[in-house]
């Protein structure tokens, strides 16, 4: 079989299948294609960059939320809880100030905590604005966001010049009612995701605060006397053992004072039990105001009270007892008006006190209580309204 000979005049099939691009168009076409590809790459890069930024922000927010949730669950003590909240809120990069408001029993707005920056007298205007916004949140029972707060007619009076700062007031809800407001201040407008983040933090914080409040109330019920609000006998029994153990371990002194209201039965029989209750409440309050914060006052039973005085010798305990006795006697004037009695109260309140001391009067709780009780009996037998520490 013969193959056709190549004829130079006939076009080659391979060559004819390729379209030749004119030389003057090559550079322009390639450049345009490259420009389109570069534009696509640039848009893709910006999208990835934006997504990375959002992801980074989400990771930061999630990290803060995780830390807050973990730390908020670490304590039920509000004295420890509030510093934890403040430290966590300080980590939010787009917030420069914050303050937690609540209303007291008189309906006045008070501050639970705030940033050091807010305390600065130069930032007093911001605190005033946040207070008004918090009052508004309390009133309308929902959050309030004020962008460019210095531009708002209602708040212009607080600013010398306008700026882009905003305030976000987020309510703390308890029993379907707003009882606290957390106000955030930022130097710029907040994005929606940032506001949502602050809502999440506020909800976590509100839950922790409410949980701590319930715990503290439950604890108080278990260790406080319902009538007088001082510690109860159960708490005293536990605390005196611990304090005596500590005194023995560190070779410290310890004293007890037993207190009895003189002729208390006569108050009940003559003026009624409601006046007797008022007397108990008043005496407990008066004793509490006459001793140190470190001393422990408890209702021992009936009309009897007991004080644990740490690191106090017998003479020091006598001085405290004498101060208590004198304050009760001197301040128990005009009881009719004080207790709103329908029957004129013609007598004053007095107390008798007995002191015991570790290690001089005993080395066990039973011995110390027994000696204090004996000295109390001597004080009453000696004419009442006196301190005995023999």
C-alpha contacts under 8 A as a table, 3 or more apart, distances in Angstrom:
res1	aa1	res2	aa2	distance
7	X	10	X	5.49
8	X	11	X	7.46
11	X	15	X	7.30
11	X	16	X	6.71
12	X	15	X	5.24
12	X	16	X	6.13
13	X	16	X	5.07
13	X	17	X	6.30
14	X	17	X	5.40
14	X	18	X	7.12
15	X	18	X	5.68
16	X	19	X	7.33
21	X	25	X	6.85
21	X	26	X	6.55
22	X	25	X	5.51
22	X	26	X	6.60
23	X	26	X	5.41
23	X	27	X	7.85
24	X	27	X	7.05
24	X	28	X	7.96
25	X	28	X	5.57
25	X	29	X	6.18
26	X	29	X	5.47
26	X	30	X	6.27
27	X	30	X	5.36
27	X	31	X	6.11
28	X	31	X	5.14
28	X	32	X	6.21
29	X	32	X	5.25
29	X	33	X	6.24
30	X	33	X	5.11
30	X	34	X	6.07
31	X	34	X	5.03
31	X	35	X	6.08
32	X	35	X	4.98
32	X	36	X	6.24
33	X	36	X	5.20
33	X	37	X	6.26
34	X	37	X	5.05
34	X	38	X	6.00
35	X	38	X	5.01
35	X	39	X	6.05
36	X	39	X	5.09
36	X	40	X	6.21
37	X	40	X	5.07
37	X	41	X	6.11
38	X	41	X	4.97
38	X	42	X	5.98
39	X	42	X	5.01
39	X	43	X	6.13
40	X	43	X	5.18
40	X	44	X	6.09
41	X	44	X	5.00
41	X	45	X	5.97
42	X	45	X	4.97
42	X	46	X	6.16
43	X	46	X	5.11
43	X	47	X	6.14
44	X	47	X	5.06
44	X	48	X	6.13
45	X	48	X	5.10
45	X	49	X	5.95
46	X	49	X	4.91
46	X	50	X	5.98
47	X	50	X	5.10
47	X	51	X	6.05
48	X	51	X	4.98
48	X	52	X	5.96
49	X	52	X	5.01
49	X	53	X	6.14
50	X	53	X	5.00
50	X	54	X	6.18
51	X	54	X	5.06
51	X	55	X	5.94
52	X	55	X	4.91
52	X	56	X	5.93
53	X	56	X	5.03
53	X	57	X	6.16
54	X	57	X	5.03
54	X	58	X	6.08
55	X	58	X	5.00
55	X	59	X	6.07
56	X	59	X	5.07
56	X	60	X	6.18
57	X	60	X	5.05
57	X	61	X	6.07
58	X	61	X	4.99
58	X	62	X	5.90
59	X	62	X	5.04
59	X	63	X	5.96
60	X	63	X	5.08
60	X	64	X	6.23
61	X	64	X	5.15
61	X	65	X	6.09
61	X	197	X	7.11
62	X	65	X	5.01
62	X	66	X	6.00
63	X	66	X	5.11
63	X	67	X	6.19
64	X	67	X	5.08
64	X	68	X	6.02
64	X	88	X	7.08
64	X	91	X	7.57
64	X	92	X	7.90
65	X	68	X	5.04
65	X	69	X	6.00
65	X	201	X	6.64
66	X	69	X	5.18
66	X	70	X	6.11
67	X	70	X	5.17
67	X	71	X	6.00
67	X	88	X	7.66
68	X	71	X	5.19
68	X	72	X	5.71
68	X	85	X	7.33
68	X	88	X	6.31
68	X	201	X	7.83
68	X	204	X	7.78
69	X	72	X	5.23
69	X	73	X	6.26
69	X	204	X	6.79
70	X	73	X	5.42
70	X	74	X	6.56
71	X	74	X	4.99
71	X	75	X	7.53
71	X	84	X	7.02
72	X	75	X	6.46
72	X	81	X	6.75
72	X	84	X	7.28
72	X	85	X	7.50
72	X	205	X	7.34
72	X	208	X	5.94
73	X	76	X	7.54
73	X	208	X	7.05
75	X	78	X	7.95
75	X	80	X	7.06
75	X	81	X	6.42
75	X	212	X	7.73
76	X	80	X	7.99
76	X	81	X	7.00
76	X	208	X	7.86
76	X	211	X	7.07
76	X	212	X	4.36
76	X	213	X	7.78
76	X	215	X	6.52
76	X	216	X	7.36
77	X	80	X	5.45
77	X	81	X	5.89
77	X	212	X	6.06
77	X	216	X	7.24
78	X	81	X	4.56
78	X	82	X	5.87
78	X	209	X	7.12
78	X	212	X	6.27
78	X	213	X	7.53
79	X	82	X	6.07
79	X	83	X	7.44
80	X	83	X	5.87
80	X	84	X	6.65
81	X	84	X	5.18
81	X	85	X	6.33
81	X	209	X	7.70
82	X	85	X	5.09
82	X	86	X	6.22
82	X	113	X	7.27
83	X	86	X	5.02
83	X	87	X	6.15
84	X	87	X	5.24
84	X	88	X	6.29
85	X	88	X	5.22
85	X	89	X	6.12
85	X	205	X	7.25
86	X	89	X	5.21
86	X	90	X	6.13
86	X	113	X	7.77
86	X	114	X	7.60
86	X	115	X	7.45
87	X	90	X	5.21
87	X	91	X	6.94
88	X	91	X	5.48
88	X	92	X	7.56
89	X	92	X	5.68
89	X	98	X	7.99
90	X	93	X	7.72
90	X	95	X	7.68
90	X	96	X	7.71
92	X	95	X	5.72
93	X	96	X	7.46
94	X	186	X	6.30
94	X	187	X	7.92
95	X	98	X	7.57
95	X	184	X	6.61
95	X	185	X	5.93
95	X	186	X	4.81
95	X	187	X	7.61
96	X	184	X	7.90
96	X	185	X	6.07
96	X	186	X	5.60
96	X	187	X	7.21
97	X	114	X	7.67
97	X	115	X	5.92
97	X	117	X	6.69
97	X	118	X	6.30
97	X	184	X	6.04
97	X	185	X	5.01
97	X	186	X	6.95
98	X	114	X	5.76
98	X	115	X	5.99
98	X	118	X	7.44
98	X	182	X	7.10
98	X	183	X	5.47
98	X	184	X	4.50
98	X	185	X	5.96
99	X	111	X	7.08
99	X	112	X	7.65
99	X	113	X	5.85
99	X	114	X	4.14
99	X	115	X	6.70
99	X	118	X	7.77
99	X	127	X	7.98
99	X	130	X	7.87
99	X	182	X	5.87
99	X	183	X	5.40
99	X	184	X	6.90
100	X	111	X	5.87
100	X	112	X	5.48
100	X	113	X	5.56
100	X	114	X	6.40
100	X	180	X	6.95
100	X	181	X	5.76
100	X	182	X	4.46
100	X	183	X	6.36
101	X	109	X	6.41
101	X	110	X	5.65
101	X	111	X	4.69
101	X	112	X	5.90
101	X	113	X	7.72
101	X	131	X	7.51
101	X	134	X	6.95
101	X	180	X	5.54
101	X	181	X	5.20
101	X	182	X	6.37
101	X	183	X	7.91
102	X	109	X	5.64
102	X	110	X	5.54
102	X	111	X	6.52
102	X	112	X	7.04
102	X	179	X	6.11
102	X	180	X	4.41
102	X	181	X	6.45
103	X	106	X	7.59
103	X	107	X	5.21
103	X	108	X	5.22
103	X	109	X	4.55
103	X	110	X	5.95
103	X	179	X	7.07
103	X	180	X	7.25
104	X	107	X	5.23
104	X	108	X	5.49
104	X	109	X	6.53
104	X	110	X	6.67
105	X	108	X	7.47
109	X	131	X	7.52
109	X	135	X	7.63
111	X	114	X	7.25
114	X	118	X	6.37
114	X	119	X	7.26
115	X	118	X	5.22
115	X	119	X	6.68
116	X	119	X	5.11
116	X	120	X	6.74
117	X	120	X	5.36
117	X	123	X	7.21
118	X	121	X	7.84
118	X	123	X	5.76
118	X	124	X	7.00
118	X	126	X	7.39
118	X	127	X	6.48
119	X	123	X	7.09
119	X	124	X	7.27
120	X	123	X	5.45
120	X	124	X	6.79
121	X	124	X	5.07
122	X	125	X	7.57
123	X	126	X	5.44
123	X	127	X	6.78
124	X	127	X	5.16
124	X	128	X	6.27
125	X	128	X	5.06
125	X	129	X	6.25
125	X	158	X	5.31
125	X	159	X	6.92
126	X	129	X	5.08
126	X	130	X	6.12
126	X	158	X	7.58
127	X	130	X	5.06
127	X	131	X	6.06
128	X	131	X	5.06
128	X	132	X	6.40
128	X	158	X	7.62
129	X	132	X	5.23
129	X	133	X	6.27
129	X	155	X	6.66
129	X	158	X	7.09
130	X	133	X	5.03
130	X	134	X	5.98
130	X	167	X	7.00
130	X	169	X	7.64
130	X	183	X	6.23
131	X	134	X	5.01
131	X	135	X	6.20
132	X	135	X	5.07
132	X	136	X	6.25
133	X	136	X	4.95
133	X	137	X	6.22
133	X	144	X	7.24
133	X	169	X	6.51
134	X	137	X	5.01
134	X	138	X	6.20
134	X	169	X	6.11
134	X	181	X	5.73
134	X	182	X	7.66
134	X	183	X	6.96
135	X	138	X	5.03
135	X	139	X	6.14
136	X	139	X	4.94
136	X	140	X	6.10
136	X	144	X	7.86
137	X	140	X	5.32
137	X	141	X	5.39
137	X	142	X	5.48
137	X	143	X	5.76
137	X	144	X	6.25
137	X	169	X	6.80
137	X	170	X	7.58
137	X	171	X	6.70
137	X	181	X	7.21
138	X	141	X	5.13
138	X	142	X	7.37
138	X	171	X	7.53
138	X	178	X	6.02
138	X	179	X	7.43
138	X	180	X	7.78
138	X	181	X	7.43
141	X	171	X	7.41
141	X	177	X	7.21
141	X	178	X	5.97
142	X	170	X	7.45
142	X	171	X	6.31
142	X	178	X	7.93
143	X	168	X	7.59
143	X	169	X	5.57
143	X	170	X	4.81
143	X	171	X	5.83
144	X	168	X	6.00
144	X	169	X	5.19
144	X	170	X	6.85
145	X	166	X	7.59
145	X	167	X	6.09
145	X	168	X	4.48
145	X	169	X	6.27
146	X	149	X	5.47
146	X	166	X	5.64
146	X	167	X	5.35
146	X	168	X	6.31
147	X	164	X	7.44
147	X	165	X	6.83
147	X	166	X	4.43
147	X	167	X	6.64
147	X	189	X	5.91
147	X	190	X	7.90
148	X	151	X	5.61
148	X	152	X	7.12
148	X	163	X	6.52
148	X	164	X	4.64
148	X	165	X	5.08
148	X	166	X	4.98
148	X	188	X	7.69
148	X	189	X	7.06
149	X	152	X	5.33
149	X	155	X	6.61
149	X	156	X	7.73
149	X	163	X	7.99
149	X	164	X	7.44
149	X	165	X	6.26
149	X	166	X	5.27
149	X	167	X	6.72
150	X	153	X	7.98
150	X	155	X	6.03
150	X	156	X	5.18
150	X	158	X	7.61
150	X	159	X	6.14
150	X	161	X	7.48
150	X	162	X	5.17
150	X	163	X	6.19
150	X	164	X	7.53
150	X	165	X	7.32
151	X	155	X	7.44
151	X	156	X	6.13
151	X	162	X	6.11
151	X	163	X	7.60
152	X	155	X	5.49
152	X	156	X	5.91
153	X	156	X	5.40
154	X	157	X	7.36
155	X	158	X	5.76
155	X	159	X	7.54
156	X	159	X	5.53
157	X	160	X	7.83
159	X	162	X	6.81
164	X	187	X	6.18
164	X	188	X	5.25
164	X	189	X	6.75
165	X	185	X	7.12
165	X	186	X	5.50
165	X	187	X	4.04
165	X	188	X	4.77
165	X	189	X	6.55
166	X	185	X	5.85
166	X	186	X	5.44
166	X	187	X	6.46
166	X	188	X	6.19
166	X	189	X	5.89
166	X	190	X	7.57
167	X	183	X	6.70
167	X	184	X	5.58
167	X	185	X	4.64
167	X	186	X	6.57
168	X	183	X	5.55
168	X	184	X	5.09
168	X	185	X	6.59
169	X	181	X	6.34
169	X	182	X	5.76
169	X	183	X	4.28
169	X	184	X	6.41
170	X	181	X	5.61
170	X	182	X	5.25
170	X	183	X	6.22
170	X	199	X	6.84
170	X	202	X	6.89
171	X	178	X	5.89
171	X	179	X	7.58
171	X	180	X	6.04
171	X	181	X	4.47
171	X	182	X	6.35
171	X	202	X	7.83
172	X	178	X	5.48
172	X	179	X	6.01
172	X	180	X	4.97
172	X	181	X	5.69
172	X	182	X	7.38
172	X	202	X	7.22
172	X	203	X	7.13
172	X	206	X	5.34
173	X	176	X	5.83
173	X	177	X	5.23
173	X	178	X	4.40
173	X	179	X	6.15
173	X	180	X	7.35
173	X	206	X	7.22
174	X	177	X	5.29
174	X	178	X	6.24
174	X	179	X	6.53
174	X	210	X	7.29
178	X	181	X	7.51
182	X	202	X	7.21
186	X	189	X	7.13
186	X	190	X	7.51
190	X	194	X	6.05
190	X	195	X	6.44
191	X	194	X	5.20
191	X	195	X	6.40
192	X	195	X	5.12
192	X	196	X	6.20
193	X	196	X	5.01
193	X	197	X	6.13
194	X	197	X	4.96
194	X	198	X	6.30
195	X	198	X	5.08
195	X	199	X	6.24
196	X	199	X	4.99
196	X	200	X	6.32
197	X	200	X	5.13
197	X	201	X	6.33
198	X	201	X	5.05
198	X	202	X	6.00
199	X	202	X	5.03
199	X	203	X	6.09
200	X	203	X	5.15
200	X	204	X	6.28
201	X	204	X	5.15
201	X	205	X	6.09
202	X	205	X	4.97
202	X	206	X	5.90
203	X	206	X	5.07
203	X	207	X	6.12
204	X	207	X	5.24
204	X	208	X	6.30
205	X	208	X	5.12
205	X	209	X	6.13
206	X	209	X	5.14
206	X	210	X	6.08
207	X	210	X	5.22
207	X	211	X	6.04
208	X	211	X	5.04
208	X	212	X	6.11
209	X	212	X	5.11
209	X	213	X	6.12
210	X	213	X	4.97
210	X	214	X	6.24
211	X	214	X	5.22
211	X	215	X	6.16
212	X	215	X	5.00
212	X	216	X	6.00
213	X	216	X	5.17
213	X	217	X	6.14
214	X	217	X	5.10
214	X	218	X	6.13
215	X	218	X	5.09
215	X	219	X	6.02
216	X	219	X	4.99
216	X	220	X	5.97
217	X	220	X	5.04
217	X	221	X	6.24
218	X	221	X	5.18
218	X	222	X	6.42
219	X	222	X	5.15
219	X	223	X	6.37
220	X	223	X	5.31
220	X	224	X	5.37
221	X	224	X	5.51
221	X	225	X	7.52
221	X	226	X	7.17
223	X	231	X	5.68
223	X	232	X	5.66
223	X	234	X	6.83
223	X	235	X	5.37
224	X	229	X	5.52
224	X	230	X	5.43
224	X	231	X	4.24
224	X	232	X	4.98
224	X	235	X	7.73
225	X	228	X	5.72
225	X	229	X	5.01
225	X	230	X	5.55
225	X	231	X	5.64
225	X	232	X	4.75
225	X	299	X	6.92
226	X	229	X	5.57
227	X	277	X	7.48
227	X	280	X	7.98
227	X	281	X	6.78
228	X	280	X	6.62
228	X	281	X	4.74
228	X	284	X	6.18
228	X	285	X	7.70
228	X	299	X	7.86
230	X	284	X	7.04
230	X	297	X	6.41
230	X	298	X	5.50
230	X	299	X	6.56
231	X	235	X	6.18
231	X	236	X	6.87
231	X	296	X	7.87
231	X	297	X	6.32
231	X	298	X	4.33
231	X	299	X	6.29
232	X	235	X	5.47
232	X	236	X	6.34
232	X	298	X	5.35
232	X	299	X	5.31
232	X	300	X	6.82
233	X	236	X	5.00
233	X	237	X	6.13
233	X	298	X	6.50
233	X	299	X	6.10
233	X	300	X	5.18
233	X	301	X	7.12
234	X	237	X	5.30
234	X	238	X	6.56
235	X	238	X	5.28
235	X	239	X	6.01
235	X	298	X	7.86
236	X	239	X	5.04
236	X	240	X	5.82
236	X	298	X	6.21
236	X	300	X	7.90
237	X	240	X	5.63
237	X	241	X	6.64
238	X	241	X	5.59
238	X	242	X	6.60
239	X	242	X	5.11
239	X	243	X	6.09
240	X	243	X	5.10
240	X	244	X	5.99
240	X	308	X	7.06
240	X	365	X	7.12
241	X	244	X	5.24
241	X	245	X	6.12
241	X	365	X	6.60
242	X	245	X	5.11
242	X	246	X	6.22
243	X	246	X	5.04
243	X	247	X	6.13
243	X	254	X	7.97
243	X	310	X	7.33
244	X	247	X	4.97
244	X	248	X	6.21
244	X	254	X	7.08
244	X	364	X	7.79
244	X	365	X	7.36
245	X	248	X	5.22
245	X	249	X	6.16
246	X	249	X	5.06
246	X	250	X	6.13
246	X	252	X	7.77
247	X	250	X	5.46
247	X	251	X	5.46
247	X	252	X	4.49
247	X	253	X	6.05
247	X	254	X	6.60
247	X	310	X	7.97
247	X	311	X	7.71
248	X	251	X	5.00
248	X	252	X	6.50
249	X	252	X	7.84
252	X	311	X	5.78
253	X	310	X	6.87
253	X	311	X	4.74
253	X	312	X	5.64
253	X	313	X	5.91
253	X	357	X	7.45
253	X	358	X	5.70
253	X	359	X	6.81
254	X	308	X	7.55
254	X	309	X	5.94
254	X	310	X	4.94
254	X	311	X	5.23
254	X	312	X	5.37
254	X	313	X	6.52
254	X	357	X	5.86
254	X	358	X	5.05
254	X	359	X	7.54
255	X	308	X	6.18
255	X	309	X	5.06
255	X	310	X	6.61
255	X	311	X	7.70
255	X	312	X	5.92
255	X	313	X	6.44
255	X	314	X	6.60
255	X	317	X	6.33
255	X	355	X	7.09
255	X	356	X	5.61
255	X	357	X	4.31
255	X	358	X	6.03
256	X	306	X	6.97
256	X	307	X	5.63
256	X	308	X	4.93
256	X	309	X	6.03
256	X	317	X	7.52
256	X	355	X	5.71
256	X	356	X	5.26
256	X	357	X	6.42
256	X	368	X	7.19
256	X	369	X	7.39
256	X	372	X	6.70
257	X	306	X	5.52
257	X	307	X	5.10
257	X	308	X	6.86
257	X	309	X	7.93
257	X	317	X	7.31
257	X	321	X	7.05
257	X	353	X	6.48
257	X	354	X	5.56
257	X	355	X	4.58
257	X	356	X	6.60
257	X	372	X	6.34
258	X	304	X	7.13
258	X	305	X	5.98
258	X	306	X	4.56
258	X	307	X	6.69
258	X	353	X	5.54
258	X	354	X	5.15
258	X	355	X	6.52
258	X	372	X	5.86
258	X	373	X	6.37
258	X	376	X	6.47
259	X	304	X	5.48
259	X	305	X	4.98
259	X	306	X	5.94
259	X	351	X	6.57
259	X	352	X	5.78
259	X	353	X	4.55
259	X	354	X	6.66
259	X	376	X	7.14
260	X	303	X	5.88
260	X	304	X	4.54
260	X	305	X	6.51
260	X	351	X	5.57
260	X	352	X	5.39
260	X	353	X	6.51
260	X	376	X	7.68
261	X	264	X	5.65
261	X	303	X	5.77
261	X	304	X	6.72
261	X	349	X	7.41
261	X	350	X	6.22
261	X	351	X	4.51
261	X	352	X	6.56
262	X	349	X	7.20
262	X	350	X	5.64
262	X	351	X	5.20
262	X	352	X	6.55
262	X	380	X	7.96
262	X	384	X	6.78
262	X	385	X	7.28
263	X	266	X	5.48
263	X	267	X	7.13
264	X	267	X	5.30
264	X	268	X	6.78
264	X	276	X	7.33
264	X	303	X	6.94
265	X	268	X	5.19
265	X	269	X	6.14
266	X	269	X	5.02
266	X	270	X	5.68
266	X	271	X	7.93
267	X	270	X	5.37
267	X	271	X	5.52
267	X	272	X	6.84
267	X	273	X	7.67
267	X	275	X	6.94
267	X	276	X	5.69
268	X	271	X	5.67
268	X	272	X	4.66
268	X	273	X	4.72
268	X	274	X	7.73
268	X	275	X	6.76
268	X	276	X	5.04
269	X	272	X	5.79
269	X	273	X	7.46
271	X	274	X	7.94
271	X	275	X	6.06
271	X	276	X	7.58
271	X	341	X	7.91
271	X	343	X	6.72
271	X	345	X	7.67
272	X	275	X	5.59
272	X	276	X	6.53
273	X	276	X	4.68
273	X	277	X	6.14
274	X	277	X	5.08
274	X	278	X	6.39
275	X	278	X	4.91
275	X	279	X	6.19
275	X	339	X	6.87
275	X	341	X	7.28
276	X	279	X	5.07
276	X	280	X	6.37
277	X	280	X	5.11
277	X	281	X	6.24
278	X	281	X	5.12
278	X	282	X	6.02
278	X	339	X	6.52
279	X	282	X	5.11
279	X	283	X	6.04
279	X	349	X	7.98
280	X	283	X	5.28
280	X	284	X	6.13
280	X	303	X	6.85
281	X	284	X	5.25
281	X	285	X	6.20
282	X	285	X	5.15
282	X	286	X	6.07
283	X	286	X	5.02
283	X	287	X	6.06
283	X	328	X	6.95
284	X	287	X	5.25
284	X	288	X	6.14
284	X	305	X	7.93
285	X	288	X	5.12
285	X	289	X	6.33
286	X	289	X	5.20
286	X	290	X	6.39
286	X	324	X	7.72
286	X	327	X	7.35
286	X	328	X	6.63
287	X	290	X	5.06
287	X	291	X	6.61
287	X	297	X	8.00
287	X	324	X	5.86
287	X	328	X	7.70
288	X	291	X	5.73
288	X	297	X	6.89
289	X	292	X	7.96
290	X	320	X	7.76
290	X	323	X	6.80
290	X	324	X	5.78
290	X	327	X	7.52
291	X	295	X	6.50
291	X	320	X	6.95
291	X	324	X	7.76
292	X	295	X	5.32
293	X	296	X	7.83
294	X	309	X	7.87
294	X	310	X	7.55
295	X	307	X	6.80
295	X	308	X	5.78
295	X	309	X	5.18
295	X	310	X	6.64
296	X	307	X	5.48
296	X	308	X	5.03
296	X	309	X	6.90
297	X	305	X	7.20
297	X	306	X	5.91
297	X	307	X	4.57
297	X	308	X	6.65
298	X	305	X	5.72
298	X	306	X	5.43
298	X	307	X	6.46
299	X	302	X	7.79
299	X	303	X	7.86
299	X	304	X	6.21
299	X	305	X	4.38
299	X	306	X	6.34
300	X	303	X	7.93
300	X	304	X	5.34
300	X	305	X	4.86
300	X	306	X	5.98
301	X	304	X	5.32
301	X	305	X	6.99
309	X	312	X	5.80
309	X	317	X	7.13
312	X	316	X	5.73
312	X	317	X	6.26
313	X	316	X	5.24
313	X	317	X	6.18
313	X	357	X	6.62
313	X	358	X	7.93
314	X	317	X	5.01
314	X	318	X	6.14
314	X	355	X	7.38
314	X	356	X	7.01
314	X	357	X	5.62
314	X	389	X	7.39
315	X	318	X	5.02
315	X	319	X	6.31
316	X	319	X	5.12
316	X	320	X	6.39
317	X	320	X	5.09
317	X	321	X	6.11
317	X	355	X	6.86
318	X	321	X	4.97
318	X	322	X	6.05
318	X	355	X	6.85
318	X	387	X	6.93
318	X	388	X	7.80
318	X	389	X	6.84
319	X	322	X	5.10
319	X	323	X	6.18
320	X	323	X	5.08
320	X	324	X	6.26
321	X	324	X	5.11
321	X	325	X	6.13
321	X	353	X	6.67
321	X	355	X	7.91
321	X	387	X	6.34
322	X	325	X	5.03
322	X	326	X	6.07
322	X	386	X	7.52
322	X	387	X	6.33
323	X	326	X	5.29
323	X	327	X	6.09
324	X	327	X	5.27
324	X	328	X	6.21
325	X	328	X	5.38
325	X	329	X	6.31
325	X	350	X	6.97
325	X	351	X	6.00
325	X	352	X	7.29
325	X	353	X	7.77
325	X	385	X	6.89
325	X	386	X	6.97
325	X	387	X	7.66
326	X	329	X	5.17
326	X	330	X	5.93
327	X	330	X	5.19
327	X	331	X	5.85
328	X	331	X	5.50
328	X	332	X	5.98
328	X	349	X	6.64
328	X	350	X	6.14
328	X	351	X	7.29
329	X	332	X	5.57
329	X	348	X	6.81
329	X	349	X	5.97
329	X	350	X	5.27
329	X	351	X	7.83
330	X	333	X	7.07
332	X	335	X	6.35
332	X	348	X	5.47
332	X	349	X	5.65
333	X	348	X	6.26
334	X	337	X	5.72
334	X	338	X	6.30
334	X	345	X	7.73
335	X	338	X	4.72
335	X	339	X	5.77
335	X	340	X	7.87
335	X	341	X	7.89
335	X	345	X	6.02
335	X	346	X	7.99
335	X	347	X	7.98
335	X	348	X	7.36
336	X	339	X	5.60
336	X	340	X	5.68
336	X	341	X	5.06
336	X	342	X	7.59
336	X	343	X	7.21
336	X	344	X	5.37
336	X	345	X	5.11
336	X	346	X	7.99
337	X	340	X	4.92
337	X	341	X	6.72
338	X	341	X	7.92
341	X	344	X	6.57
341	X	345	X	7.44
350	X	384	X	7.92
350	X	385	X	5.50
351	X	384	X	7.01
351	X	385	X	5.07
351	X	386	X	7.19
352	X	376	X	6.47
352	X	379	X	5.91
352	X	380	X	6.07
352	X	384	X	5.34
352	X	385	X	4.77
352	X	386	X	5.16
352	X	387	X	6.11
353	X	375	X	7.45
353	X	376	X	5.10
353	X	379	X	6.46
353	X	385	X	7.79
353	X	386	X	6.30
353	X	387	X	4.66
353	X	388	X	6.28
354	X	372	X	4.90
354	X	373	X	6.23
354	X	374	X	7.17
354	X	375	X	4.37
354	X	376	X	3.78
354	X	377	X	7.45
354	X	378	X	7.84
354	X	379	X	6.75
354	X	387	X	5.84
354	X	388	X	4.99
354	X	389	X	5.94
355	X	371	X	7.51
355	X	372	X	4.80
355	X	375	X	6.32
355	X	376	X	7.36
355	X	387	X	7.49
355	X	388	X	6.27
355	X	389	X	4.73
355	X	390	X	7.95
356	X	361	X	5.93
356	X	368	X	5.76
356	X	369	X	7.37
356	X	371	X	5.73
356	X	372	X	4.70
356	X	375	X	7.81
356	X	389	X	6.50
357	X	360	X	5.56
357	X	361	X	5.21
357	X	362	X	7.09
357	X	368	X	6.77
358	X	361	X	5.79
358	X	362	X	5.76
358	X	363	X	6.12
358	X	368	X	7.18
359	X	362	X	5.45
359	X	363	X	5.53
360	X	363	X	7.92
361	X	367	X	7.26
361	X	368	X	6.32
361	X	371	X	6.71
362	X	365	X	7.82
362	X	367	X	5.06
362	X	368	X	5.38
362	X	371	X	7.86
363	X	367	X	6.67
363	X	368	X	7.14
364	X	367	X	5.22
364	X	368	X	6.32
365	X	368	X	5.20
365	X	369	X	6.11
366	X	369	X	5.30
366	X	370	X	5.91
367	X	370	X	5.02
367	X	371	X	6.10
368	X	371	X	5.23
368	X	372	X	6.15
369	X	372	X	5.15
369	X	373	X	6.03
370	X	373	X	5.12
370	X	374	X	6.18
371	X	374	X	5.00
371	X	375	X	6.21
372	X	375	X	5.16
372	X	376	X	6.12
372	X	389	X	7.80
373	X	376	X	4.95
373	X	377	X	6.26
374	X	377	X	5.12
374	X	378	X	6.37
375	X	378	X	4.95
375	X	379	X	6.20
375	X	388	X	5.38
375	X	389	X	6.02
375	X	390	X	6.77
376	X	379	X	5.04
376	X	380	X	6.37
376	X	387	X	7.60
376	X	388	X	6.51
377	X	380	X	5.18
377	X	381	X	6.05
378	X	381	X	4.94
378	X	382	X	5.87
378	X	388	X	6.79
379	X	382	X	5.09
379	X	383	X	6.70
379	X	384	X	5.51
379	X	385	X	7.45
379	X	386	X	5.79
379	X	387	X	6.05
379	X	388	X	5.38
380	X	383	X	5.48
380	X	384	X	4.13
380	X	385	X	7.41
380	X	386	X	7.69
381	X	384	X	6.67
383	X	386	X	7.66
